[in-house]
Amino acid sequence: MSMRALVLFGGLLLLVLCVNLVMGTPYTVRMSVEALALSIVVLGLNIQWGYGGLFNFGVMGLMMVGGYAGMAMSVPLNIAFWNSDGPMMLGRAILAAGLGAVLVVLAHQAKRFGIRGKWGTALKVAAWFIAYVGYRTQIDPAADYIEATSGFVGGLGLPVMVGWAFGAVLAGIVAYVIGNIALGLRTDYLAIATIGISEILRALIKNMDWLTRGTLTVSPIPWPTPLPQDLQADGMSIDHSFIVARLFYFVLLLILVLVILFLVERAYKGPWGRMMRAIRDNHVAAAAMGKDVKARQRELFVFGSALMGLGGAVLVSFAQIFDPAGYQPINHTFIIWVMVIVGGAGNNYGALFGAIFIYVVWVISEPLATALFTTLSGWSDQIGWGAIPEIESRALQMRVFVLGAVITIALRYAPQGLLPEVIGGKRRS
């Protein structure tokens, strides 16, 4: 780690300590846990954009997938569902989906049997139509029945860490499918495509009440560490229990982030990382050297998305609630990109710094703005100008203003980020 990085992380530590003095320890620990969880997502985006130059604006959708997967694995079993006809009806729907998939695959292999041209196209369309109709005839009554009798499918009651791992795996699988569809597009079209796919994922998760409970939300979601209630049961006071429980979560998450940072930094400095940067800088030359550009880009997309799913699962577990309606592009895509840009794309330490720094700025800007507006409102009222109306909503909007100011200043004076990518001992120009 360079001296510049040490100085910046030292300043970041001082900033967090100042927040602790002003806002208190419970607030600071909660903020630190959320910042670390988002840093996992940022490291995933840094793999995609910093290593490979892939414009992925579908971060929110992948975080939702990971959050759902973490919830589905760790939430206790819904006995009402398993004691009903729901599992049998859902099994038929899955069987119909599988048969439909086989039919579509066979239709796409029709040219091997001499069926080409318009007949091959017609066969593909017919296969997709039959598969869709067959699946819907099974899933629609199953969904209605599950929602009417047991609410939703429920979880599997497995350890929370298993849910985190499954969140990463499921997000990686979804990214593999997206990559096969979209990675052949040019950079700007890839960004547009991933935005659309992210909104599709959000709509699906938000409206599949039988599977995700939709806008009704799912809570409470268990922790991998003792909950405050567990510590209170052992005789600890309420105030101390919240601090200690969050500290346990923080330590576990810090270890996880350090392990991920070590692995991605090792990959970045190895032959695999050099190959990815070569493809990023000149994919035509890399292809001429015999590299499978699309396959390597798909690797980046899958690995980065897996980290996004993992971060999404961690955040949902910490919040103890899965709320599809709570996902917003500004909070789960735009701010992630700001973290990478300000920290330094292509530099894992820069991505980590940017994640924590931007999130701290994002969180404290609202209470600081509230305090400032309240003071100004009292002063304005005393001199006869009247009090400032709607202080809380105005202070909330100040977060976007402050974030815009930070990214503007950063791009003006550090266009490559506060910790730019370093290749061969030199910063990337």
C-alpha positions as a Markdown table, in Angstrom:
| # | Residue | x | y | z |
|---|---|---|---|---|
| 1 | Met | 0.0 | 0.0 | 0.0 |
| 2 | Ser | 1.4 | 3.4 | -1.0 |
| 3 | Met | 2.0 | 6.4 | 1.4 |
| 4 | Arg | -0.9 | 8.2 | -0.3 |
| 5 | Ala | -3.2 | 5.3 | 0.5 |
| 6 | Leu | -2.0 | 5.2 | 4.1 |
| 7 | Val | -2.6 | 9.0 | 4.5 |
| 8 | Leu | -6.1 | 8.8 | 3.0 |
| 9 | Phe | -7.1 | 5.8 | 5.1 |
| 10 | Gly | -5.7 | 7.5 | 8.2 |
| 11 | Gly | -7.9 | 10.6 | 7.4 |
| 12 | Leu | -10.9 | 8.3 | 6.8 |
| 13 | Leu | -10.3 | 6.8 | 10.3 |
| 14 | Leu | -10.2 | 10.3 | 11.8 |
| 15 | Leu | -13.5 | 11.1 | 10.0 |
| 16 | Val | -15.2 | 8.0 | 11.4 |
| 17 | Leu | -13.9 | 8.9 | 14.9 |
| 18 | Cys | -15.4 | 12.4 | 14.6 |
| 19 | Val | -18.7 | 10.8 | 13.6 |
| 20 | Asn | -18.5 | 8.6 | 16.7 |
| 21 | Leu | -18.0 | 11.7 | 18.9 |
| 22 | Val | -20.9 | 13.5 | 17.4 |
| 23 | Met | -23.4 | 10.8 | 16.7 |
| 24 | Gly | -22.5 | 8.1 | 19.2 |
| 25 | Thr | -21.1 | 4.6 | 19.1 |
| 26 | Pro | -24.3 | 2.7 | 18.1 |
| 27 | Tyr | -24.8 | 5.0 | 15.1 |
| 28 | Thr | -21.1 | 4.8 | 14.0 |
| 29 | Val | -21.0 | 1.0 | 14.3 |
| 30 | Arg | -24.1 | 0.6 | 12.2 |
| 31 | Met | -22.8 | 3.0 | 9.6 |
| 32 | Ser | -19.4 | 1.1 | 9.5 |
| 33 | Val | -21.1 | -2.3 | 9.0 |
| 34 | Glu | -23.2 | -0.9 | 6.1 |
| 35 | Ala | -20.2 | 0.8 | 4.5 |
| 36 | Leu | -18.2 | -2.5 | 4.7 |
| 37 | Ala | -21.2 | -4.4 | 3.1 |
| 38 | Leu | -21.3 | -1.9 | 0.3 |
| 39 | Ser | -17.5 | -2.1 | -0.2 |
| 40 | Ile | -18.0 | -5.8 | -1.2 |
| 41 | Val | -20.4 | -4.5 | -4.0 |
| 42 | Val | -17.9 | -1.8 | -5.0 |
| 43 | Leu | -15.1 | -4.3 | -5.2 |
| 44 | Gly | -17.3 | -6.4 | -7.6 |
| 45 | Leu | -18.0 | -3.3 | -9.8 |
| 46 | Asn | -14.3 | -2.5 | -9.7 |
| 47 | Ile | -13.6 | -6.0 | -11.1 |
| 48 | Gln | -16.0 | -5.3 | -14.0 |
| 49 | Trp | -15.2 | -1.7 | -14.7 |
| 50 | Gly | -11.7 | -1.3 | -13.3 |
| 51 | Tyr | -10.3 | -4.6 | -14.6 |
| 52 | Gly | -12.3 | -5.0 | -17.8 |
| 53 | Gly | -14.0 | -1.7 | -18.7 |
| 54 | Leu | -17.5 | -3.2 | -18.6 |
| 55 | Phe | -20.3 | -0.7 | -18.0 |
| 56 | Asn | -22.7 | -2.5 | -15.7 |
| 57 | Phe | -25.5 | -0.2 | -14.6 |
| 58 | Gly | -27.5 | -3.2 | -13.3 |
| 59 | Val | -25.9 | -3.3 | -9.9 |
| 60 | Met | -29.3 | -2.8 | -8.1 |
| 61 | Gly | -30.8 | -5.9 | -9.8 |
| 62 | Leu | -27.9 | -8.1 | -8.8 |
| 63 | Met | -28.0 | -6.8 | -5.2 |
| 64 | Met | -31.7 | -7.7 | -5.1 |
| 65 | Val | -31.0 | -11.2 | -6.3 |
| 66 | Gly | -28.4 | -11.6 | -3.6 |
| 67 | Gly | -30.7 | -10.2 | -1.0 |
| 68 | Tyr | -33.5 | -12.5 | -2.0 |
| 69 | Ala | -31.2 | -15.5 | -2.0 |
| 70 | Gly | -29.9 | -14.7 | 1.5 |
| 71 | Met | -33.4 | -14.3 | 2.8 |
| 72 | Ala | -34.7 | -17.5 | 1.2 |
| 73 | Met | -31.9 | -19.6 | 2.7 |
| 74 | Ser | -31.9 | -18.2 | 6.2 |
| 75 | Val | -35.6 | -17.5 | 7.0 |
| 76 | Pro | -37.3 | -20.3 | 8.9 |
| 77 | Leu | -39.5 | -22.8 | 7.1 |
| 78 | Asn | -43.1 | -21.8 | 6.3 |
| 79 | Ile | -44.9 | -24.9 | 7.8 |
| 80 | Ala | -48.2 | -23.7 | 6.3 |
| 81 | Phe | -46.7 | -24.0 | 2.8 |
| 82 | Trp | -45.2 | -27.4 | 3.3 |
| 83 | Asn | -48.4 | -28.8 | 4.8 |
| 84 | Ser | -50.4 | -27.7 | 1.8 |
| 85 | Asp | -50.7 | -28.7 | -1.8 |
| 86 | Gly | -48.3 | -25.8 | -2.7 |
| 87 | Pro | -45.1 | -27.9 | -3.0 |
| 88 | Met | -46.8 | -30.4 | -5.4 |
| 89 | Met | -48.3 | -27.6 | -7.6 |
| 90 | Leu | -45.0 | -25.7 | -7.6 |
| 91 | Gly | -43.2 | -29.0 | -8.5 |
| 92 | Arg | -45.4 | -29.3 | -11.6 |
| 93 | Ala | -44.6 | -25.7 | -12.6 |
| 94 | Ile | -40.9 | -26.5 | -12.3 |
| 95 | Leu | -41.3 | -29.6 | -14.3 |
| 96 | Ala | -43.2 | -27.7 | -17.0 |
| 97 | Ala | -40.4 | -25.1 | -17.1 |
| 98 | Gly | -37.8 | -27.8 | -17.5 |
| 99 | Leu | -39.7 | -29.5 | -20.3 |
| 100 | Gly | -40.1 | -26.2 | -22.0 |
| 101 | Ala | -36.4 | -25.5 | -21.7 |
| 102 | Val | -35.6 | -28.8 | -23.3 |
| 103 | Leu | -38.0 | -28.1 | -26.1 |
| 104 | Val | -36.4 | -24.7 | -26.8 |
| 105 | Val | -32.9 | -26.2 | -26.8 |
| 106 | Leu | -34.0 | -28.8 | -29.3 |
| 107 | Ala | -35.6 | -26.2 | -31.5 |
| 108 | His | -32.3 | -24.2 | -31.5 |
| 109 | Gln | -30.5 | -27.4 | -32.6 |
| 110 | Ala | -32.9 | -28.0 | -35.4 |
| 111 | Lys | -30.3 | -27.1 | -38.1 |
| 112 | Arg | -28.5 | -30.3 | -37.2 |
| 113 | Phe | -31.5 | -32.2 | -38.5 |
| 114 | Gly | -31.6 | -30.2 | -41.7 |
| 115 | Ile | -34.3 | -27.7 | -40.7 |
| 116 | Arg | -33.0 | -24.3 | -41.7 |
| 117 | Gly | -34.2 | -20.9 | -42.9 |
| 118 | Lys | -37.8 | -19.8 | -42.2 |
| 119 | Trp | -38.8 | -23.3 | -41.1 |
| 120 | Gly | -36.1 | -23.2 | -38.4 |
| 121 | Thr | -37.2 | -19.8 | -37.3 |
| 122 | Ala | -40.8 | -20.9 | -37.1 |
| 123 | Leu | -39.9 | -23.9 | -35.1 |
| 124 | Lys | -38.0 | -21.8 | -32.6 |
| 125 | Val | -41.0 | -19.4 | -32.2 |
| 126 | Ala | -43.4 | -22.3 | -31.8 |
| 127 | Ala | -41.1 | -23.9 | -29.2 |
| 128 | Trp | -40.9 | -20.7 | -27.2 |
| 129 | Phe | -44.7 | -20.3 | -27.4 |
| 130 | Ile | -45.4 | -23.8 | -26.2 |
| 131 | Ala | -42.9 | -23.6 | -23.4 |
| 132 | Tyr | -44.3 | -20.2 | -22.2 |
| 133 | Val | -47.9 | -21.4 | -22.3 |
| 134 | Gly | -47.1 | -24.7 | -20.6 |
| 135 | Tyr | -45.3 | -23.0 | -17.8 |
| 136 | Arg | -47.9 | -20.3 | -17.2 |
| 137 | Thr | -50.7 | -22.9 | -17.1 |
| 138 | Gln | -48.9 | -24.4 | -14.1 |
| 139 | Ile | -47.3 | -21.5 | -12.3 |
| 140 | Asp | -50.4 | -19.2 | -12.3 |
| 141 | Pro | -52.7 | -21.5 | -10.3 |
| 142 | Ala | -49.8 | -22.5 | -8.1 |
| 143 | Ala | -49.0 | -18.8 | -7.3 |
| 144 | Asp | -52.6 | -18.0 | -6.6 |
| 145 | Tyr | -53.0 | -21.0 | -4.3 |
| 146 | Ile | -49.8 | -20.3 | -2.4 |
| 147 | Glu | -50.6 | -16.7 | -1.8 |
| 148 | Ala | -54.2 | -17.6 | -0.7 |
| 149 | Thr | -53.2 | -20.4 | 1.7 |
| 150 | Ser | -49.7 | -19.8 | 3.1 |
| 151 | Gly | -48.7 | -16.3 | 2.0 |
| 152 | Phe | -45.4 | -17.3 | 0.4 |
| 153 | Val | -43.0 | -20.2 | 0.0 |
| 154 | Gly | -40.8 | -19.1 | 3.0 |
| 155 | Gly | -37.2 | -20.0 | 3.6 |
| 156 | Leu | -35.1 | -23.1 | 4.3 |
| 157 | Gly | -33.9 | -22.2 | 7.8 |
| 158 | Leu | -30.2 | -22.7 | 6.9 |
| 159 | Pro | -27.3 | -20.9 | 8.5 |
| 160 | Val | -27.0 | -17.2 | 7.4 |
| 161 | Met | -23.5 | -17.7 | 6.0 |
| 162 | Val | -25.0 | -20.4 | 3.6 |
| 163 | Gly | -27.5 | -17.7 | 2.5 |
| 164 | Trp | -24.6 | -15.3 | 1.8 |
| 165 | Ala | -22.8 | -17.9 | -0.3 |
| 166 | Phe | -26.0 | -18.7 | -2.2 |
| 167 | Gly | -26.6 | -15.0 | -2.8 |
| 168 | Ala | -23.2 | -14.9 | -4.5 |
| 169 | Val | -23.8 | -18.0 | -6.5 |
| 170 | Leu | -27.3 | -17.0 | -7.7 |
| 171 | Ala | -26.1 | -13.6 | -8.7 |
| 172 | Gly | -23.3 | -15.2 | -10.6 |
| 173 | Ile | -25.7 | -17.5 | -12.4 |
| 174 | Val | -28.0 | -14.5 | -13.4 |
| 175 | Ala | -24.9 | -12.6 | -14.5 |
| 176 | Tyr | -23.8 | -15.5 | -16.7 |
| 177 | Val | -27.2 | -15.4 | -18.5 |
| 178 | Ile | -27.0 | -11.6 | -18.8 |
| 179 | Gly | -23.5 | -11.9 | -20.1 |
| 180 | Asn | -24.4 | -14.3 | -22.9 |
| 181 | Ile | -27.1 | -11.8 | -24.0 |
| 182 | Ala | -25.4 | -8.4 | -23.5 |
| 183 | Leu | -21.6 | -8.7 | -23.5 |
| 184 | Gly | -21.5 | -8.6 | -27.3 |
| 185 | Leu | -22.8 | -5.0 | -27.2 |
| 186 | Arg | -20.7 | -1.9 | -27.4 |
| 187 | Thr | -19.9 | -0.1 | -24.1 |
| 188 | Asp | -22.8 | 2.4 | -24.1 |
| 189 | Tyr | -25.3 | -0.1 | -25.3 |
| 190 | Leu | -24.1 | -2.5 | -22.6 |
| 191 | Ala | -24.9 | 0.1 | -20.0 |
| 192 | Ile | -28.4 | 0.6 | -21.4 |
| 193 | Ala | -29.0 | -3.1 | -21.6 |
| 194 | Thr | -28.0 | -3.7 | -18.0 |
| 195 | Ile | -30.2 | -0.9 | -16.8 |
| 196 | Gly | -33.2 | -2.6 | -18.5 |
| 197 | Ile | -32.3 | -6.0 | -17.2 |
| 198 | Ser | -32.0 | -4.6 | -13.7 |
| 199 | Glu | -35.4 | -3.1 | -13.9 |
| 200 | Ile | -36.8 | -6.4 | -15.1 |
| 201 | Leu | -35.2 | -8.2 | -12.1 |
| 202 | Arg | -36.7 | -5.6 | -9.8 |
| 203 | Ala | -40.1 | -5.9 | -11.3 |
| 204 | Leu | -40.0 | -9.7 | -11.0 |
| 205 | Ile | -38.8 | -9.8 | -7.4 |
| 206 | Lys | -41.3 | -7.0 | -6.4 |
| 207 | Asn | -44.3 | -8.7 | -7.9 |
| 208 | Met | -43.7 | -12.4 | -7.3 |
| 209 | Asp | -45.5 | -12.4 | -3.9 |
| 210 | Trp | -45.7 | -16.1 | -3.7 |
| 211 | Leu | -41.9 | -16.4 | -3.8 |
| 212 | Thr | -40.5 | -13.1 | -2.3 |
| 213 | Arg | -43.6 | -11.8 | -0.5 |
| 214 | Gly | -43.2 | -8.7 | -2.6 |
| 215 | Thr | -44.0 | -5.4 | -1.0 |
| 216 | Leu | -45.3 | -7.1 | 2.1 |
| 217 | Thr | -41.6 | -7.6 | 3.1 |
| 218 | Val | -40.0 | -10.5 | 5.0 |
| 219 | Ser | -38.7 | -10.1 | 8.5 |
| 220 | Pro | -37.0 | -10.7 | 10.8 |
| 221 | Ile | -34.0 | -12.2 | 9.0 |
| 222 | Pro | -31.5 | -13.9 | 11.4 |
| 223 | Trp | -27.9 | -12.8 | 11.9 |
| 224 | Pro | -24.8 | -14.9 | 11.7 |
| 225 | Thr | -23.7 | -13.4 | 15.1 |
| 226 | Pro | -25.7 | -13.0 | 18.3 |
| 227 | Leu | -28.6 | -10.5 | 18.1 |
| 228 | Pro | -29.0 | -7.8 | 20.7 |
| 229 | Gln | -32.0 | -9.7 | 22.1 |
| 230 | Asp | -29.7 | -12.7 | 22.7 |
| 231 | Leu | -27.3 | -10.6 | 24.7 |
| 232 | Gln | -30.1 | -9.0 | 26.6 |
| 233 | Ala | -31.3 | -12.5 | 27.6 |
| 234 | Asp | -27.8 | -13.1 | 29.1 |
| 235 | Gly | -28.2 | -10.0 | 31.3 |
| 236 | Met | -26.6 | -7.3 | 29.2 |
| 237 | Ser | -28.2 | -3.9 | 29.2 |
| 238 | Ile | -30.2 | -2.7 | 26.1 |
| 239 | Asp | -27.7 | 0.0 | 25.2 |
| 240 | His | -24.6 | -2.2 | 25.5 |
| 241 | Ser | -26.3 | -5.1 | 23.7 |
| 242 | Phe | -26.9 | -3.1 | 20.5 |
| 243 | Ile | -23.3 | -1.9 | 20.5 |
| 244 | Val | -21.7 | -5.3 | 21.2 |
| 245 | Ala | -24.0 | -7.2 | 18.8 |
| 246 | Arg | -23.2 | -4.8 | 16.0 |
| 247 | Leu | -19.5 | -5.0 | 16.8 |
| 248 | Phe | -19.6 | -8.8 | 16.5 |
| 249 | Tyr | -21.2 | -8.3 | 13.0 |
| 250 | Phe | -18.6 | -5.7 | 12.2 |
| 251 | Val | -15.7 | -7.9 | 13.0 |
| 252 | Leu | -17.1 | -10.8 | 11.0 |
| 253 | Leu | -17.7 | -8.6 | 8.0 |
| 254 | Leu | -14.3 | -7.0 | 8.3 |
| 255 | Ile | -12.6 | -10.4 | 8.1 |
| 256 | Leu | -14.8 | -11.2 | 5.1 |
| 257 | Val | -13.9 | -8.0 | 3.3 |
| 258 | Leu | -10.2 | -8.4 | 4.0 |
| 259 | Val | -10.2 | -12.0 | 2.6 |
| 260 | Ile | -12.0 | -10.7 | -0.5 |
| 261 | Leu | -9.6 | -7.8 | -0.9 |
| 262 | Phe | -6.6 | -10.2 | -0.6 |
| 263 | Leu | -8.0 | -12.5 | -3.3 |
| 264 | Val | -9.0 | -9.8 | -5.8 |
| 265 | Glu | -5.7 | -8.0 | -5.3 |
| 266 | Arg | -3.8 | -11.3 | -5.8 |
| 267 | Ala | -5.8 | -11.9 | -9.0 |
| 268 | Tyr | -5.2 | -8.4 | -10.2 |
| 269 | Lys | -1.5 | -8.6 | -9.9 |
| 270 | Gly | -1.3 | -12.1 | -11.4 |
| 271 | Pro | -1.3 | -13.3 | -15.1 |
| 272 | Trp | -5.1 | -13.3 | -15.1 |
| 273 | Gly | -5.3 | -9.7 | -14.1 |
| 274 | Arg | -2.7 | -8.7 | -16.7 |
| 275 | Met | -4.7 | -10.5 | -19.4 |
| 276 | Met | -7.9 | -8.7 | -18.3 |
| 277 | Arg | -6.2 | -5.3 | -18.4 |
| 278 | Ala | -4.8 | -6.1 | -21.9 |
| 279 | Ile | -8.3 | -6.9 | -23.1 |
| 280 | Arg | -9.7 | -3.7 | -21.5 |
| 281 | Asp | -7.0 | -1.5 | -23.1 |
| 282 | Asn | -7.1 | -3.0 | -26.6 |
| 283 | His | -9.5 | -5.9 | -27.1 |
| 284 | Val | -8.7 | -6.1 | -30.8 |
| 285 | Ala | -5.0 | -6.7 | -30.1 |
| 286 | Ala | -5.9 | -9.2 | -27.4 |
| 287 | Ala | -8.2 | -11.1 | -29.8 |
| 288 | Ala | -5.4 | -11.1 | -32.4 |
| 289 | Met | -3.2 | -12.8 | -29.8 |
| 290 | Gly | -5.7 | -15.6 | -29.5 |
| 291 | Lys | -7.6 | -14.5 | -26.4 |
| 292 | Asp | -11.3 | -15.3 | -26.2 |
| 293 | Val | -12.4 | -11.8 | -25.4 |
| 294 | Lys | -16.0 | -12.5 | -24.8 |
| 295 | Ala | -15.3 | -15.5 | -22.6 |
| 296 | Arg | -12.9 | -13.5 | -20.5 |
| 297 | Gln | -15.3 | -10.6 | -20.2 |
| 298 | Arg | -18.0 | -13.0 | -19.1 |
| 299 | Glu | -15.6 | -14.2 | -16.3 |
| 300 | Leu | -15.2 | -10.7 | -15.1 |
| 301 | Phe | -18.9 | -10.1 | -15.3 |
| 302 | Val | -19.8 | -13.2 | -13.3 |
| 303 | Phe | -17.1 | -12.7 | -10.6 |
| 304 | Gly | -18.0 | -9.1 | -10.1 |
| 305 | Ser | -21.7 | -9.9 | -10.0 |
| 306 | Ala | -21.1 | -12.6 | -7.5 |
| 307 | Leu | -19.6 | -10.1 | -5.1 |
| 308 | Met | -22.6 | -7.8 | -5.7 |
| 309 | Gly | -24.9 | -10.6 | -4.8 |
| 310 | Leu | -22.9 | -11.3 | -1.7 |
| 311 | Gly | -23.0 | -7.7 | -0.6 |
| 312 | Gly | -26.7 | -7.5 | -1.2 |
| 313 | Ala | -27.2 | -10.6 | 1.0 |
| 314 | Val | -25.1 | -9.1 | 3.8 |
| 315 | Leu | -27.0 | -5.9 | 3.7 |
| 316 | Val | -30.4 | -7.6 | 3.9 |
| 317 | Ser | -29.2 | -9.8 | 6.8 |
| 318 | Phe | -28.0 | -6.8 | 8.8 |
| 319 | Ala | -31.2 | -4.8 | 8.2 |
| 320 | Gln | -33.2 | -8.0 | 9.1 |
| 321 | Ile | -35.8 | -7.2 | 6.5 |
| 322 | Phe | -36.1 | -7.9 | 2.8 |
| 323 | Asp | -38.1 | -5.1 | 1.1 |
| 324 | Pro | -38.1 | -5.1 | -2.7 |
| 325 | Ala | -39.7 | -1.7 | -2.7 |
| 326 | Gly | -36.8 | -0.3 | -0.8 |
| 327 | Tyr | -34.4 | -0.7 | -3.7 |
| 328 | Gln | -33.8 | 2.5 | -5.6 |
| 329 | Pro | -31.3 | 3.2 | -8.5 |
| 330 | Ile | -29.8 | 6.2 | -6.7 |
| 331 | Asn | -29.1 | 4.2 | -3.6 |
| 332 | His | -28.1 | 0.9 | -5.2 |
| 333 | Thr | -26.5 | 1.8 | -8.5 |
| 334 | Phe | -25.6 | 5.5 | -8.8 |
| 335 | Ile | -23.9 | 5.7 | -5.4 |
| 336 | Ile | -21.9 | 2.5 | -6.1 |
| 337 | Trp | -20.5 | 4.1 | -9.3 |
| 338 | Val | -19.6 | 7.2 | -7.4 |
| 339 | Met | -17.7 | 5.1 | -4.9 |
| 340 | Val | -15.6 | 3.5 | -7.7 |
| 341 | Ile | -15.0 | 6.8 | -9.6 |
| 342 | Val | -14.0 | 8.8 | -6.5 |
| 343 | Gly | -11.9 | 6.0 | -5.0 |
| 344 | Gly | -10.1 | 5.0 | -8.2 |
| 345 | Ala | -11.2 | 2.5 | -10.8 |
| 346 | Gly | -8.7 | -0.4 | -11.2 |
| 347 | Asn | -7.3 | 0.1 | -7.7 |
| 348 | Asn | -8.9 | -2.3 | -5.1 |
| 349 | Tyr | -7.7 | -0.1 | -2.2 |
| 350 | Gly | -9.2 | 2.9 | -4.0 |
| 351 | Ala | -12.5 | 1.1 | -4.4 |
| 352 | Leu | -12.5 | 0.2 | -0.7 |
| 353 | Phe | -11.6 | 3.7 | 0.3 |
| 354 | Gly | -14.2 | 5.2 | -2.0 |
| 355 | Ala | -16.9 | 2.9 | -0.6 |
| 356 | Ile | -16.4 | 3.8 | 3.0 |
| 357 | Phe | -15.7 | 7.5 | 2.4 |
| 358 | Ile | -18.7 | 8.1 | 0.1 |
| 359 | Tyr | -21.0 | 6.2 | 2.4 |
| 360 | Val | -19.9 | 8.2 | 5.4 |
| 361 | Val | -20.4 | 11.4 | 3.5 |
| 362 | Trp | -23.8 | 10.2 | 2.3 |
| 363 | Val | -25.0 | 9.2 | 5.8 |
| 364 | Ile | -23.8 | 12.2 | 7.8 |
| 365 | Ser | -24.9 | 14.9 | 5.3 |
| 366 | Glu | -28.5 | 14.5 | 6.4 |
| 367 | Pro | -28.1 | 15.1 | 10.1 |
| 368 | Leu | -25.5 | 17.9 | 9.5 |
| 369 | Ala | -27.9 | 19.6 | 7.0 |
| 370 | Thr | -30.7 | 19.2 | 9.6 |
| 371 | Ala | -28.6 | 20.9 | 12.3 |
| 372 | Leu | -27.6 | 23.7 | 9.9 |
| 373 | Phe | -31.1 | 24.3 | 8.6 |
| 374 | Thr | -32.5 | 24.3 | 12.2 |
| 375 | Thr | -29.9 | 26.9 | 13.3 |
| 376 | Leu | -30.6 | 29.1 | 10.2 |
| 377 | Ser | -34.3 | 28.7 | 10.7 |
| 378 | Gly | -34.1 | 30.0 | 14.3 |
| 379 | Trp | -32.0 | 32.9 | 13.2 |
| 380 | Ser | -34.2 | 33.7 | 10.3 |
| 381 | Asp | -37.3 | 33.6 | 12.5 |
| 382 | Gln | -35.8 | 36.0 | 15.0 |
| 383 | Ile | -35.1 | 38.7 | 12.4 |
| 384 | Gly | -38.6 | 38.4 | 10.9 |
| 385 | Trp | -37.9 | 36.4 | 7.7 |
| 386 | Gly | -39.8 | 33.4 | 9.0 |
| 387 | Ala | -38.8 | 29.8 | 9.8 |
| 388 | Ile | -37.5 | 27.5 | 7.1 |
| 389 | Pro | -40.3 | 25.1 | 6.1 |
| 390 | Glu | -40.0 | 21.3 | 5.7 |
| 391 | Ile | -36.5 | 21.1 | 7.2 |
| 392 | Glu | -36.4 | 17.2 | 7.3 |
| 393 | Ser | -37.3 | 16.8 | 3.6 |
| 394 | Arg | -34.8 | 19.6 | 2.6 |
| 395 | Ala | -32.1 | 18.0 | 4.7 |
| 396 | Leu | -32.7 | 14.6 | 3.0 |
| 397 | Gln | -32.4 | 16.2 | -0.4 |
| 398 | Met | -29.1 | 17.7 | 0.6 |
| 399 | Arg | -27.5 | 14.3 | 0.5 |
| 400 | Val | -27.7 | 14.3 | -3.3 |
| 401 | Phe | -26.3 | 17.9 | -3.4 |
| 402 | Val | -23.4 | 17.0 | -1.2 |
| 403 | Leu | -22.7 | 13.8 | -3.2 |
| 404 | Gly | -22.8 | 15.8 | -6.5 |
| 405 | Ala | -20.3 | 18.3 | -5.0 |
| 406 | Val | -18.0 | 15.6 | -3.9 |
| 407 | Ile | -17.9 | 13.8 | -7.2 |
| 408 | Thr | -17.5 | 17.2 | -9.1 |
| 409 | Ile | -14.5 | 18.2 | -6.9 |
| 410 | Ala | -13.0 | 14.7 | -7.2 |
| 411 | Leu | -13.3 | 14.7 | -11.0 |
| 412 | Arg | -11.8 | 18.1 | -11.2 |
| 413 | Tyr | -8.7 | 17.5 | -9.1 |
| 414 | Ala | -8.4 | 13.7 | -9.3 |
| 415 | Pro | -9.9 | 12.5 | -12.5 |
| 416 | Gln | -8.4 | 9.0 | -12.1 |
| 417 | Gly | -9.7 | 8.8 | -8.5 |
| 418 | Leu | -8.1 | 9.6 | -5.2 |
| 419 | Leu | -6.1 | 6.3 | -5.4 |
| 420 | Pro | -5.6 | 5.8 | -9.2 |
| 421 | Glu | -4.7 | 2.4 | -10.7 |
| 422 | Val | -1.0 | 1.7 | -10.6 |
| 423 | Ile | 0.6 | -0.4 | -13.3 |
| 424 | Gly | 4.3 | -1.2 | -13.3 |
| 425 | Gly | 5.0 | 1.4 | -10.6 |
| 426 | Lys | 3.3 | 4.2 | -12.6 |
| 427 | Arg | -0.2 | 5.6 | -12.4 |
| 428 | Arg | -2.4 | 4.8 | -15.3 |
| 429 | Ser | -2.9 | 7.9 | -17.5 |
